[in-house]
Amino acid sequence: MPEGRETSDVTGLLDRWRLGDPAAANELAALVYGDLHRIAAREMRRERGDHTLQTTAILHEAYLRIFHSEPVAFNDRAHFFAVATQQLRRVLLDHARKANSLKRGGGAVELSLLQHDGATIGLDERLLMVNDALTRLEHLDPRAAKVVELRYFGGLTEADAAEVLGVSVATLKRDWDFAKTWLADQLGRNSP
């Protein structure tokens, strides 16, 4: 389906769902499933090989969080995917927190968002460190933190992320560069 057509279909279904049409949620889920699965698969490729969650399990948990709650007033397709990506990230964070609290772990991961000094630490610990740093960035510069969410975790293009945030692509690029540098500094300080 051409992206322009899909965009209008998604936006129309979001409007119908928000207005209380339960069939719209089912149609929307079917329409975006492939895209959400690709996002979840990309997130899983960043995880350690022996991760106990599978791509489909992450996707289904995020699906429940999105579609089994009160309809959100999504602005458009890009806004929906930004929220969906955030939910996928939260599923992974919840899993990491649980694993960390149970003193489980194992494996190591190399995150491509930041160039690190080569040290590797357990995935669950690293994911929590990135989340903590991103939370601090959100207090310092909320838009830059949102850029990271949309670009890195959501896989949105520069143009799509700029549209979601209502800024120019040039502004988005500046925020992205700042966020990467700031996060690299923060994560470098907090490395074991």
Salt bridges, closest charged atoms under 4 A:
GLU6 OE2 - ARG77 NH2 3.38
ASP9 OD2 - ARG5 NE 3.20
ASP15 OD1 - ARG18 NH1 3.17
ASP21 OD2 - ARG16 NH2 2.90
GLU27 OE2 - ARG16 NH2 2.97
ASP35 OD1 - ARG38 NH2 2.30
ASP35 OD2 - ARG77 NH2 3.50
GLU43 OE2 - ARG42 NH2 3.98
GLU43 OE2 - ARG46 NH1 2.69
GLU47 OE1 - HIS51 NE2 3.41
ASP50 OD1 - ARG48 NE 2.84
GLU61 OE2 - ARG65 NE 3.12
ASP94 OD2 - ARG65 NH2 2.67
ASP94 OD1 - ARG97 NH1 3.74
ASP117 OD1 - HIS116 ND1 2.56
ASP124 OD1 - ARG48 NH1 3.48
GLU149 OE2 - ARG89 NH1 2.70
GLU149 OE1 - LYS146 NZ 3.16
GLU158 OE1 - LYS173 NZ 3.78
ASP175 OD2 - ARG143 NE 2.47
ASP185 OD2 - ARG189 NH2 2.95
